[in-house]
């Protein structure tokens, strides 16, 4: 059996010092960064290296970040267009806006 279609397991860590949620796959780091403003989390950049594109890494990062906001009773400001688009496609996150 070939592993070509196998998606890498995406483990996401919260790097509080850098204010971002990140994952490392095959030496490539993808992340979503944020700024804290009052009781809001401003998600400003989602960075996924080309090598990790198409594996759902960006969506996994955004989902993790939104769940983190929900668990910590924070509202979300989607400054990054990728985050805004994700929330548009997943109405169950609208309440975080």
VEXKE-375898 format. One record per residue: residue number from 1; residue in one letter; x, y, z of N, C-alpha, C, O in turn. Coordinates in pm, 1 decimal. Layout:
<rs>
<i->NUM | aa->A | n.east->X | n.north->Y | n.up->Z | ca.east->X | ca.north->Y | ca.up->Z | c.east->X | c.north->Y | c.up->Z | o.east->X | o.north->Y | o.up->Z> $
...
</rs>
This chain:
<rs>
<i->1 | aa->X | n.east->84.0 | n.north->-119.6 | n.up->0.0 | ca.east->0.0 | ca.north->0.0 | ca.up->0.0 | c.east->87.7 | c.north->125.0 | c.up->0.0 | o.east->191.3 | o.north->130.1 | o.up->66.3> $
<i->2 | aa->X | n.east->44.6 | n.north->224.0 | n.up->-74.6 | ca.east->124.2 | ca.north->346.6 | ca.up->-79.3 | c.east->71.7 | c.north->446.9 | c.up->23.0 | o.east->-45.5 | o.north->444.4 | o.up->60.3> $
<i->3 | aa->X | n.east->159.1 | n.north->533.0 | n.up->66.3 | ca.east->123.1 | ca.north->634.0 | ca.up->165.8 | c.east->94.9 | c.north->769.3 | c.up->102.4 | o.east->77.2 | o.north->868.6 | o.up->173.0> $
<i->4 | aa->X | n.east->90.5 | n.north->773.8 | n.up->-30.6 | ca.east->80.6 | ca.north->902.9 | ca.up->-98.3 | c.east->-42.5 | c.north->982.2 | c.up->-58.5 | o.east->-35.6 | o.north->1104.5 | o.up->-46.4> $
<i->5 | aa->X | n.east->-155.7 | n.north->914.6 | n.up->-37.8 | ca.east->-278.3 | ca.north->986.7 | ca.up->-6.5 | c.east->-302.3 | c.north->1001.9 | c.up->142.8 | o.east->-403.7 | o.north->1057.7 | o.up->184.8> $
<i->6 | aa->X | n.east->-209.2 | n.north->952.3 | n.up->222.5 | ca.east->-226.8 | ca.north->958.5 | ca.up->366.6 | c.east->-197.1 | c.north->1100.5 | c.up->414.3 | o.east->-89.7 | o.north->1154.7 | o.up->388.1> $
<i->7 | aa->X | n.east->-293.0 | n.north->1159.6 | n.up->484.0 | ca.east->-271.1 | ca.north->1293.4 | ca.up->536.5 | c.east->-181.4 | c.north->1283.5 | c.up->658.6 | o.east->-194.6 | o.north->1191.1 | o.up->738.9> $
<i->8 | aa->X | n.east->-90.0 | n.north->1379.2 | n.up->672.5 | ca.east->-5.0 | ca.north->1375.0 | ca.up->791.5 | c.east->-90.0 | c.north->1403.7 | c.up->915.7 | o.east->-187.4 | o.north->1478.7 | o.up->909.5> $
<i->9 | aa->X | n.east->-52.5 | n.north->1344.0 | n.up->1026.1 | ca.east->-123.3 | ca.north->1374.1 | ca.up->1150.2 | c.east->-81.9 | c.north->1515.4 | c.up->1191.2 | o.east->36.4 | o.north->1549.3 | o.up->1192.5> $
<i->10 | aa->X | n.east->-180.5 | n.north->1595.5 | n.up->1224.2 | ca.east->-152.3 | ca.north->1735.9 | ca.up->1254.4 | c.east->-160.1 | c.north->1756.8 | c.up->1405.2 | o.east->-268.3 | o.north->1755.6 | o.up->1463.9> $
<i->11 | aa->X | n.east->-43.1 | n.north->1776.0 | n.up->1467.0 | ca.east->-37.1 | ca.north->1804.9 | ca.up->1610.1 | c.east->-11.2 | c.north->1954.1 | c.up->1624.9 | o.east->86.9 | o.north->2006.7 | o.up->1572.2> $
<i->12 | aa->X | n.east->-99.8 | n.north->2021.7 | n.up->1696.9 | ca.east->-88.7 | ca.north->2166.1 | ca.up->1709.5 | c.east->-50.3 | c.north->2202.7 | c.up->1852.2 | o.east->-110.5 | o.north->2154.8 | o.up->1948.2> $
<i->13 | aa->X | n.east->50.8 | n.north->2288.1 | n.up->1864.6 | ca.east->92.5 | ca.north->2334.3 | ca.up->1996.9 | c.east->68.1 | c.north->2484.3 | c.up->2008.1 | o.east->73.2 | o.north->2557.4 | o.up->1909.1> $
<i->14 | aa->X | n.east->41.6 | n.north->2528.3 | n.up->2130.5 | ca.east->21.1 | ca.north->2670.7 | ca.up->2157.1 | c.east->154.9 | c.north->2728.5 | c.up->2202.0 | o.east->202.4 | o.north->2699.7 | o.up->2311.8> $
<i->15 | aa->X | n.east->214.4 | n.north->2809.3 | n.up->2117.1 | ca.east->339.9 | ca.north->2876.1 | ca.up->2150.8 | c.east->301.8 | c.north->3012.7 | c.up->2208.6 | o.east->286.5 | o.north->3110.2 | o.up->2135.0> $
<i->16 | aa->X | n.east->286.8 | n.north->3018.3 | n.up->2340.9 | ca.east->236.9 | ca.north->3140.0 | ca.up->2404.1 | c.east->335.9 | c.north->3255.1 | c.up->2392.9 | o.east->295.5 | o.north->3371.1 | o.up->2385.2> $
<i->17 | aa->X | n.east->465.1 | n.north->3224.2 | n.up->2392.0 | ca.east->566.9 | ca.north->3328.3 | ca.up->2379.6 | c.east->555.6 | c.north->3399.7 | c.up->2246.2 | o.east->563.9 | o.north->3522.3 | o.up->2239.3> $
<i->18 | aa->X | n.east->536.5 | n.north->3321.5 | n.up->2139.2 | ca.east->526.1 | ca.north->3379.5 | ca.up->2005.3 | c.east->382.4 | c.north->3420.0 | c.up->1971.9 | o.east->357.0 | o.north->3476.9 | o.up->1865.7> $
<i->19 | aa->X | n.east->288.4 | n.north->3390.8 | n.up->2062.7 | ca.east->145.3 | ca.north->3416.7 | ca.up->2040.4 | c.east->97.3 | c.north->3354.6 | c.up->1909.1 | o.east->48.7 | o.north->3422.7 | o.up->1818.9> $
<i->20 | aa->X | n.east->113.1 | n.north->3223.6 | n.up->1902.8 | ca.east->64.7 | ca.north->3153.7 | ca.up->1784.0 | c.east->42.1 | c.north->3006.0 | c.up->1814.3 | o.east->99.6 | o.north->2949.0 | o.up->1907.0> $
<i->21 | aa->X | n.east->-43.7 | n.north->2947.1 | n.up->1732.2 | ca.east->-66.2 | ca.north->2802.9 | ca.up->1735.6 | c.east->10.3 | c.north->2749.3 | c.up->1616.1 | o.east->-3.6 | o.north->2800.2 | o.up->1504.9> $
<i->22 | aa->X | n.east->91.4 | n.north->2646.3 | n.up->1638.7 | ca.east->177.0 | ca.north->2600.7 | ca.up->1528.9 | c.east->182.5 | c.north->2449.1 | c.up->1520.7 | o.east->156.4 | o.north->2377.0 | o.up->1617.0> $
<i->23 | aa->X | n.east->217.3 | n.north->2404.9 | n.up->1401.9 | ca.east->236.6 | ca.north->2262.4 | ca.up->1379.7 | c.east->360.7 | c.north->2246.0 | c.up->1293.0 | o.east->389.8 | o.north->2329.3 | o.up->1207.1> $
<i->24 | aa->X | n.east->432.6 | n.north->2138.1 | n.up->1316.7 | ca.east->551.4 | ca.north->2110.3 | ca.up->1236.8 | c.east->534.1 | c.north->1974.0 | c.up->1171.4 | o.east->512.4 | o.north->1873.2 | o.up->1238.8> $
<i->25 | aa->X | n.east->544.1 | n.north->1972.9 | n.up->1038.4 | ca.east->530.5 | ca.north->1848.1 | ca.up->963.5 | c.east->648.7 | c.north->1839.5 | c.up->867.2 | o.east->669.8 | o.north->1928.3 | o.up->784.6> $
<i->26 | aa->X | n.east->723.7 | n.north->1733.1 | n.up->878.9 | ca.east->840.5 | ca.north->1712.3 | ca.up->791.9 | c.east->932.8 | c.north->1834.6 | c.up->790.4 | o.east->987.5 | o.north->1870.4 | o.up->686.2> $
<i->27 | aa->X | n.east->949.2 | n.north->1897.1 | n.up->904.5 | ca.east->1041.0 | ca.north->2010.5 | ca.up->913.6 | c.east->982.8 | c.north->2143.4 | c.up->866.8 | o.east->1052.2 | o.north->2245.1 | o.up->870.0> $
<i->28 | aa->X | n.east->857.6 | n.north->2144.8 | n.up->823.7 | ca.east->792.9 | ca.north->2268.5 | ca.up->780.1 | c.east->695.4 | c.north->2313.1 | c.up->888.7 | o.east->619.3 | o.north->2232.4 | o.up->942.0> $
<i->29 | aa->X | n.east->698.5 | n.north->2441.3 | n.up->920.4 | ca.east->611.2 | ca.north->2491.1 | ca.up->1026.3 | c.east->499.0 | c.north->2575.5 | c.up->968.1 | o.east->522.9 | o.north->2670.5 | o.up->893.6> $
<i->30 | aa->X | n.east->377.1 | n.north->2539.5 | n.up->1003.0 | ca.east->260.0 | ca.north->2619.1 | ca.up->968.5 | c.east->206.8 | c.north->2677.7 | c.up->1097.3 | o.east->217.2 | o.north->2614.6 | o.up->1202.5> $
<i->31 | aa->X | n.east->149.8 | n.north->2797.5 | n.up->1091.5 | ca.east->98.3 | ca.north->2855.7 | ca.up->1215.3 | c.east->-10.5 | c.north->2958.4 | c.up->1188.7 | o.east->-27.2 | o.north->3008.0 | o.up->1077.2> $
<i->32 | aa->X | n.east->-83.9 | n.north->2988.3 | n.up->1295.2 | ca.east->-179.2 | ca.north->3098.6 | ca.up->1294.8 | c.east->-138.6 | c.north->3186.6 | c.up->1412.7 | o.east->-128.7 | o.north->3139.5 | o.up->1526.0> $
<i->33 | aa->X | n.east->-115.4 | n.north->3313.9 | n.up->1385.0 | ca.east->-72.0 | ca.north->3404.6 | ca.up->1491.4 | c.east->-188.0 | c.north->3491.6 | c.up->1537.0 | o.east->-286.0 | o.north->3510.8 | o.up->1465.0> $
<i->34 | aa->X | n.east->-174.5 | n.north->3543.5 | n.up->1657.9 | ca.east->-282.1 | ca.north->3624.9 | ca.up->1714.1 | c.east->-227.1 | c.north->3736.9 | c.up->1800.6 | o.east->-111.1 | o.north->3735.4 | o.up->1841.8> $
<i->35 | aa->X | n.east->-313.2 | n.north->3833.4 | n.up->1826.7 | ca.east->-285.1 | ca.north->3938.9 | ca.up->1923.3 | c.east->-400.7 | c.north->3937.9 | c.up->2021.9 | o.east->-514.8 | o.north->3909.8 | o.up->1985.0> $
<i->36 | aa->X | n.east->-371.0 | n.north->3968.3 | n.up->2145.3 | ca.east->-477.1 | ca.north->3976.2 | ca.up->2245.7 | c.east->-518.8 | c.north->4120.9 | c.up->2260.9 | o.east->-435.0 | o.north->4209.2 | o.up->2279.6> $
<i->37 | aa->X | n.east->-648.3 | n.north->4144.8 | n.up->2252.8 | ca.east->-700.3 | ca.north->4279.4 | ca.up->2269.0 | c.east->-822.2 | c.north->4270.3 | c.up->2358.7 | o.east->-926.3 | o.north->4220.1 | o.up->2316.4> $
<i->38 | aa->X | n.east->-811.0 | n.north->4317.9 | n.up->2481.8 | ca.east->-917.8 | ca.north->4304.0 | ca.up->2581.4 | c.east->-956.8 | c.north->4156.1 | c.up->2591.3 | o.east->-872.1 | o.north->4071.4 | o.up->2619.8> $
<i->39 | aa->X | n.east->-1084.5 | n.north->4125.0 | n.up->2568.1 | ca.east->-1126.1 | ca.north->3984.5 | ca.up->2577.8 | c.east->-1138.3 | c.north->3922.4 | c.up->2439.3 | o.east->-1211.1 | o.north->3825.1 | o.up->2419.4> $
<i->40 | aa->X | n.east->-1065.0 | n.north->3980.9 | n.up->2343.1 | ca.east->-1071.3 | ca.north->3930.1 | ca.up->2206.0 | c.east->-936.0 | c.north->3874.0 | c.up->2163.2 | o.east->-830.4 | o.north->3914.6 | o.up->2211.7> $
<i->41 | aa->X | n.east->-944.0 | n.north->3779.9 | n.up->2071.0 | ca.east->-823.9 | ca.north->3728.6 | ca.up->2005.6 | c.east->-831.4 | c.north->3773.5 | c.up->1860.3 | o.east->-925.4 | o.north->3739.8 | o.up->1788.3> $
<i->42 | aa->X | n.east->-731.9 | n.north->3849.3 | n.up->1818.7 | ca.east->-725.6 | ca.north->3897.1 | ca.up->1680.5 | c.east->-635.9 | c.north->3799.7 | c.up->1604.7 | o.east->-514.4 | o.north->3797.7 | o.up->1624.5> $
<i->43 | aa->X | n.east->-696.7 | n.north->3719.1 | n.up->1517.8 | ca.east->-619.0 | ca.north->3624.9 | ca.up->1437.2 | c.east->-574.0 | c.north->3698.8 | c.up->1312.3 | o.east->-654.5 | o.north->3729.3 | o.up->1224.3> $
<i->44 | aa->X | n.east->-443.0 | n.north->3727.4 | n.up->1305.5 | ca.east->-394.2 | ca.north->3816.0 | ca.up->1199.8 | c.east->-323.3 | c.north->3747.5 | c.up->1084.2 | o.east->-320.5 | o.north->3802.5 | o.up->974.1> $
<i->45 | aa->X | n.east->-266.1 | n.north->3629.8 | n.up->1104.8 | ca.east->-196.3 | ca.north->3562.8 | ca.up->994.1 | c.east->-210.4 | c.north->3412.6 | c.up->1005.5 | o.east->-194.1 | o.north->3355.8 | o.up->1113.5> $
<i->46 | aa->X | n.east->-240.5 | n.north->3349.0 | n.up->895.2 | ca.east->-234.5 | ca.north->3203.5 | ca.up->887.2 | c.east->-128.6 | c.north->3172.9 | c.up->782.0 | o.east->-142.9 | o.north->3209.0 | o.up->665.2> $
<i->47 | aa->X | n.east->-22.7 | n.north->3106.2 | n.up->825.0 | ca.east->89.6 | ca.north->3077.1 | ca.up->735.3 | c.east->103.8 | c.north->2925.8 | c.up->720.5 | o.east->126.9 | o.north->2854.3 | o.up->818.0> $
<i->48 | aa->X | n.east->89.7 | n.north->2879.0 | n.up->597.4 | ca.east->109.8 | ca.north->2737.2 | ca.up->568.7 | c.east->210.0 | c.north->2728.2 | c.up->453.3 | o.east->180.4 | o.north->2773.3 | o.up->342.7> $
<i->49 | aa->X | n.east->327.6 | n.north->2670.8 | n.up->477.8 | ca.east->426.7 | ca.north->2658.2 | ca.up->370.3 | c.east->369.6 | c.north->2579.8 | c.up->252.6 | o.east->286.9 | o.north->2490.3 | o.up->269.7> $
<i->50 | aa->X | n.east->415.1 | n.north->2615.1 | n.up->134.2 | ca.east->368.8 | ca.north->2550.7 | ca.up->11.2 | c.east->376.9 | c.north->2398.5 | c.up->21.6 | o.east->289.4 | o.north->2327.7 | o.up->-28.2> $
<i->51 | aa->X | n.east->482.0 | n.north->2348.7 | n.up->86.1 | ca.east->502.3 | ca.north->2203.9 | ca.up->97.7 | c.east->388.7 | c.north->2136.0 | c.up->174.6 | o.east->365.4 | o.north->2016.2 | o.up->158.4> $
<i->52 | aa->X | n.east->318.3 | n.north->2212.7 | n.up->258.1 | ca.east->210.5 | ca.north->2154.7 | ca.up->339.3 | c.east->72.8 | c.north->2185.6 | c.up->282.0 | o.east->-28.6 | o.north->2142.3 | o.up->336.7> $
<i->53 | aa->X | n.east->68.9 | n.north->2259.9 | n.up->172.4 | ca.east->-58.0 | ca.north->2298.9 | ca.up->111.8 | c.east->-139.9 | c.north->2178.7 | c.up->68.6 | o.east->-85.4 | o.north->2076.3 | o.up->27.4> $
<i->54 | aa->X | n.east->-271.2 | n.north->2192.1 | n.up->78.5 | ca.east->-360.5 | ca.north->2086.8 | ca.up->31.2 | c.east->-378.7 | c.north->1970.5 | c.up->126.2 | o.east->-443.1 | o.north->1871.6 | o.up->91.1> $
<i->55 | aa->X | n.east->-322.9 | n.north->1980.4 | n.up->246.8 | ca.east->-335.8 | ca.north->1871.0 | ca.up->343.6 | c.east->-429.8 | c.north->1906.2 | c.up->458.1 | o.east->-441.5 | o.north->1830.5 | o.up->554.5> $
<i->56 | aa->X | n.east->-497.0 | n.north->2021.1 | n.up->448.2 | ca.east->-589.6 | ca.north->2059.5 | ca.up->554.3 | c.east->-522.0 | c.north->2123.6 | c.up->673.9 | o.east->-583.7 | o.north->2140.5 | o.up->779.1> $
<i->57 | aa->X | n.east->-393.9 | n.north->2159.6 | n.up->658.0 | ca.east->-318.7 | ca.north->2216.2 | ca.up->769.8 | c.east->-377.1 | c.north->2351.7 | c.up->812.4 | o.east->-397.7 | o.north->2376.1 | o.up->931.3> $
<i->58 | aa->X | n.east->-403.4 | n.north->2438.5 | n.up->715.6 | ca.east->-459.2 | ca.north->2570.0 | ca.up->747.7 | c.east->-591.3 | c.north->2559.0 | c.up->819.5 | o.east->-613.8 | o.north->2626.2 | o.up->920.2> $
<i->59 | aa->X | n.east->-679.3 | n.north->2474.3 | n.up->768.3 | ca.east->-810.9 | ca.north->2455.8 | ca.up->831.1 | c.east->-796.4 | c.north->2399.2 | c.up->972.1 | o.east->-867.7 | o.north->2440.8 | o.up->1063.4> $
<i->60 | aa->X | n.east->-704.8 | n.north->2304.7 | n.up->990.1 | ca.east->-684.0 | ca.north->2245.5 | ca.up->1122.8 | c.east->-634.9 | c.north->2352.0 | c.up->1221.2 | o.east->-677.3 | o.north->2354.5 | o.up->1336.7> $
<i->61 | aa->X | n.east->-545.7 | n.north->2439.7 | n.up->1174.9 | ca.east->-494.6 | ca.north->2546.9 | ca.up->1261.1 | c.east->-606.4 | c.north->2643.0 | c.up->1300.2 | o.east->-618.8 | o.north->2681.0 | o.up->1416.6> $
<i->62 | aa->X | n.east->-687.6 | n.north->2681.9 | n.up->1202.2 | ca.east->-796.0 | ca.north->2776.4 | ca.up->1229.5 | c.east->-897.4 | c.north->2712.9 | c.up->1325.2 | o.east->-941.5 | o.north->2776.6 | o.up->1420.8> $
<i->63 | aa->X | n.east->-933.4 | n.north->2588.8 | n.up->1299.1 | ca.east->-1029.9 | ca.north->2520.4 | ca.up->1385.5 | c.east->-976.9 | c.north->2514.7 | c.up->1528.8 | o.east->-1050.7 | o.north->2541.4 | o.up->1623.7> $
<i->64 | aa->X | n.east->-850.2 | n.north->2480.0 | n.up->1544.2 | ca.east->-788.1 | ca.north->2472.2 | ca.up->1676.4 | c.east->-792.6 | c.north->2609.4 | c.up->1744.7 | o.east->-826.0 | o.north->2619.9 | o.up->1862.7> $
<i->65 | aa->X | n.east->-758.6 | n.north->2714.0 | n.up->1669.0 | ca.east->-756.7 | ca.north->2849.7 | ca.up->1724.5 | c.east->-896.7 | c.north->2894.3 | c.up->1766.3 | o.east->-913.2 | o.north->2957.8 | o.up->1870.4> $
<i->66 | aa->X | n.east->-997.3 | n.north->2861.4 | n.up->1685.4 | ca.east->-1134.9 | ca.north->2899.9 | ca.up->1718.2 | c.east->-1185.2 | c.north->2822.4 | c.up->1840.4 | o.east->-1254.8 | o.north->2877.8 | o.up->1925.5> $
<i->67 | aa->X | n.east->-1149.5 | n.north->2694.4 | n.up->1848.0 | ca.east->-1189.6 | ca.north->2616.0 | ca.up->1964.9 | c.east->-1121.6 | c.north->2669.0 | c.up->2091.0 | o.east->-1181.8 | o.north->2671.3 | o.up->2198.3> $
<i->68 | aa->X | n.east->-996.9 | n.north->2711.3 | n.up->2077.6 | ca.east->-925.2 | ca.north->2770.0 | ca.up->2190.9 | c.east->-998.1 | c.north->2895.9 | c.up->2238.8 | o.east->-1016.8 | o.north->2915.6 | o.up->2358.9> $
<i->69 | aa->X | n.east->-1039.0 | n.north->2980.5 | n.up->2144.4 | ca.east->-1111.0 | ca.north->3103.3 | ca.up->2179.4 | c.east->-1239.7 | c.north->3067.9 | c.up->2253.9 | o.east->-1271.7 | o.north->3128.1 | o.up->2356.3> $
<i->70 | aa->X | n.east->-1312.8 | n.north->2969.8 | n.up->2201.5 | ca.east->-1439.4 | ca.north->2929.7 | ca.up->2264.2 | c.east->-1416.3 | c.north->2878.0 | c.up->2405.3 | o.east->-1487.9 | o.north->2915.6 | o.up->2498.1> $
<i->71 | aa->X | n.east->-1315.3 | n.north->2790.8 | n.up->2421.8 | ca.east->-1288.4 | ca.north->2732.0 | ca.up->2553.2 | c.east->-1246.3 | c.north->2837.8 | c.up->2654.9 | o.east->-1263.8 | o.north->2819.0 | o.up->2775.3> $
<i->72 | aa->X | n.east->-1190.8 | n.north->2948.6 | n.up->2606.7 | ca.east->-1141.5 | ca.north->3053.1 | ca.up->2696.5 | c.east->-1232.5 | c.north->3176.1 | c.up->2698.6 | o.east->-1192.7 | o.north->3283.4 | o.up->2744.0> $
<i->73 | aa->X | n.east->-1355.5 | n.north->3158.9 | n.up->2648.6 | ca.east->-1454.9 | ca.north->3266.9 | ca.up->2648.1 | c.east->-1403.7 | c.north->3395.6 | c.up->2585.5 | o.east->-1426.0 | o.north->3504.8 | o.up->2637.8> $
<i->74 | aa->X | n.east->-1335.0 | n.north->3381.6 | n.up->2473.3 | ca.east->-1282.8 | ca.north->3497.5 | ca.up->2400.7 | c.east->-1364.1 | c.north->3516.1 | c.up->2272.8 | o.east->-1413.3 | o.north->3419.7 | o.up->2214.0> $
<i->75 | aa->X | n.east->-1376.9 | n.north->3640.0 | n.up->2231.7 | ca.east->-1435.5 | ca.north->3668.9 | ca.up->2101.5 | c.east->-1320.7 | c.north->3669.8 | c.up->2000.8 | o.east->-1204.0 | o.north->3681.3 | o.up->2038.2> $
<i->76 | aa->X | n.east->-1355.1 | n.north->3657.6 | n.up->1873.7 | ca.east->-1254.6 | ca.north->3647.6 | ca.up->1768.4 | c.east->-1269.3 | c.north->3762.9 | c.up->1669.5 | o.east->-1380.0 | o.north->3796.4 | o.up->1627.2> $
<i->77 | aa->X | n.east->-1156.9 | n.north->3822.6 | n.up->1633.6 | ca.east->-1153.2 | ca.north->3922.0 | ca.up->1526.4 | c.east->-1071.7 | c.north->3859.3 | c.up->1413.6 | o.east->-949.5 | o.north->3848.8 | o.up->1424.0> $
<i->78 | aa->X | n.east->-1139.5 | n.north->3816.9 | n.up->1304.3 | ca.east->-1067.3 | ca.north->3749.5 | ca.up->1195.6 | c.east->-1004.3 | c.north->3850.0 | c.up->1099.6 | o.east->-1060.2 | o.north->3879.6 | o.up->994.0> $
<i->79 | aa->X | n.east->-887.0 | n.north->3902.4 | n.up->1137.3 | ca.east->-817.4 | ca.north->3997.0 | ca.up->1049.4 | c.east->-761.6 | c.north->3926.7 | c.up->926.6 | o.east->-744.7 | o.north->3987.4 | o.up->820.8> $
<i->80 | aa->X | n.east->-733.7 | n.north->3799.0 | n.up->941.9 | ca.east->-680.8 | ca.north->3717.9 | ca.up->832.1 | c.east->-797.1 | c.north->3668.4 | c.up->746.6 | o.east->-895.0 | o.north->3615.5 | o.up->799.3> $
<i->81 | aa->X | n.east->-786.8 | n.north->3685.5 | n.up->615.1 | ca.east->-897.0 | ca.north->3646.9 | ca.up->525.7 | c.east->-924.5 | c.north->3496.8 | c.up->530.9 | o.east->-1038.3 | o.north->3454.2 | o.up->511.1> $
<i->82 | aa->X | n.east->-822.3 | n.north->3417.0 | n.up->557.1 | ca.east->-840.6 | ca.north->3272.0 | ca.up->564.6 | c.east->-930.9 | c.north->3236.4 | c.up->683.0 | o.east->-1017.8 | o.north->3149.9 | o.up->671.9> $
<i->83 | aa->X | n.east->-909.4 | n.north->3303.7 | n.up->796.0 | ca.east->-992.1 | ca.north->3280.4 | ca.up->915.2 | c.east->-1135.4 | c.north->3325.0 | c.up->888.3 | o.east->-1230.3 | o.north->3254.4 | o.up->922.6> $
<i->84 | aa->X | n.east->-1151.0 | n.north->3441.5 | n.up->827.2 | ca.east->-1284.6 | ca.north->3493.9 | ca.up->795.2 | c.east->-1358.8 | c.north->3397.0 | c.up->703.7 | o.east->-1477.0 | o.north->3369.5 | o.up->724.7> $
<i->85 | aa->X | n.east->-1289.8 | n.north->3345.5 | n.up->602.6 | ca.east->-1351.5 | ca.north->3252.2 | ca.up->508.0 | c.east->-1390.0 | c.north->3122.3 | c.up->578.4 | o.east->-1494.5 | o.north->3064.2 | o.up->549.2> $
<i->86 | aa->X | n.east->-1306.1 | n.north->3077.2 | n.up->670.3 | ca.east->-1335.1 | ca.north->2953.3 | ca.up->743.4 | c.east->-1462.9 | c.north->2970.7 | c.up->826.4 | o.east->-1548.7 | o.north->2882.4 | o.up->828.5> $
<i->87 | aa->X | n.east->-1474.6 | n.north->3084.9 | n.up->894.4 | ca.east->-1593.6 | ca.north->3110.4 | ca.up->976.6 | c.east->-1717.7 | c.north->3119.7 | c.up->888.0 | o.east->-1824.7 | o.north->3072.5 | o.up->926.3> $
<i->88 | aa->X | n.east->-1704.0 | n.north->3180.2 | n.up->769.8 | ca.east->-1816.4 | ca.north->3186.4 | ca.up->675.1 | c.east->-1865.6 | c.north->3046.9 | c.up->638.0 | o.east->-1985.7 | o.north->3022.9 | o.up->626.4> $
<i->89 | aa->X | n.east->-1770.0 | n.north->2955.1 | n.up->619.6 | ca.east->-1805.0 | ca.north->2819.5 | ca.up->576.4 | c.east->-1852.1 | c.north->2731.0 | c.up->691.7 | o.east->-1913.0 | o.north->2626.3 | o.up->669.5> $
<i->90 | aa->X | n.east->-1823.6 | n.north->2773.7 | n.up->814.9 | ca.east->-1858.7 | ca.north->2694.4 | ca.up->933.2 | c.east->-1940.8 | c.north->2782.4 | c.up->1028.3 | o.east->-1887.4 | o.north->2838.7 | o.up->1124.0> $
<i->91 | aa->X | n.east->-2071.4 | n.north->2793.4 | n.up->1000.7 | ca.east->-2157.9 | ca.north->2885.2 | ca.up->1077.2 | c.east->-2158.7 | c.north->2858.4 | c.up->1227.5 | o.east->-2193.1 | o.north->2947.2 | o.up->1305.5> $
<i->92 | aa->X | n.east->-2121.1 | n.north->2736.8 | n.up->1269.3 | ca.east->-2120.4 | ca.north->2708.3 | ca.up->1412.9 | c.east->-2017.1 | c.north->2791.9 | c.up->1488.3 | o.east->-2015.6 | o.north->2792.0 | o.up->1611.4> $
<i->93 | aa->X | n.east->-1930.0 | n.north->2863.5 | n.up->1414.7 | ca.east->-1832.0 | ca.north->2950.6 | ca.up->1480.2 | c.east->-1873.0 | c.north->3097.3 | c.up->1476.5 | o.east->-1802.0 | o.north->3182.3 | o.up->1530.4> $
<i->94 | aa->X | n.east->-1986.3 | n.north->3128.4 | n.up->1413.9 | ca.east->-2031.9 | ca.north->3268.2 | ca.up->1399.7 | c.east->-2044.5 | c.north->3337.6 | c.up->1534.5 | o.east->-2019.4 | o.north->3457.6 | o.up->1546.0> $
<i->95 | aa->X | n.east->-2083.5 | n.north->3261.5 | n.up->1636.7 | ca.east->-2105.9 | ca.north->3322.5 | ca.up->1768.4 | c.east->-1977.1 | c.north->3378.5 | c.up->1829.8 | o.east->-1983.0 | o.north->3454.5 | o.up->1926.5> $
<i->96 | aa->X | n.east->-1863.1 | n.north->3342.3 | n.up->1775.4 | ca.east->-1736.0 | ca.north->3391.3 | ca.up->1829.9 | c.east->-1702.0 | c.north->3531.5 | c.up->1780.4 | o.east->-1615.4 | o.north->3598.9 | o.up->1836.1> $
<i->97 | aa->X | n.east->-1771.9 | n.north->3574.9 | n.up->1674.5 | ca.east->-1738.2 | ca.north->3704.7 | ca.up->1615.2 | c.east->-1782.5 | c.north->3819.4 | c.up->1703.4 | o.east->-1761.9 | o.north->3935.7 | o.up->1668.5> $
</rs>
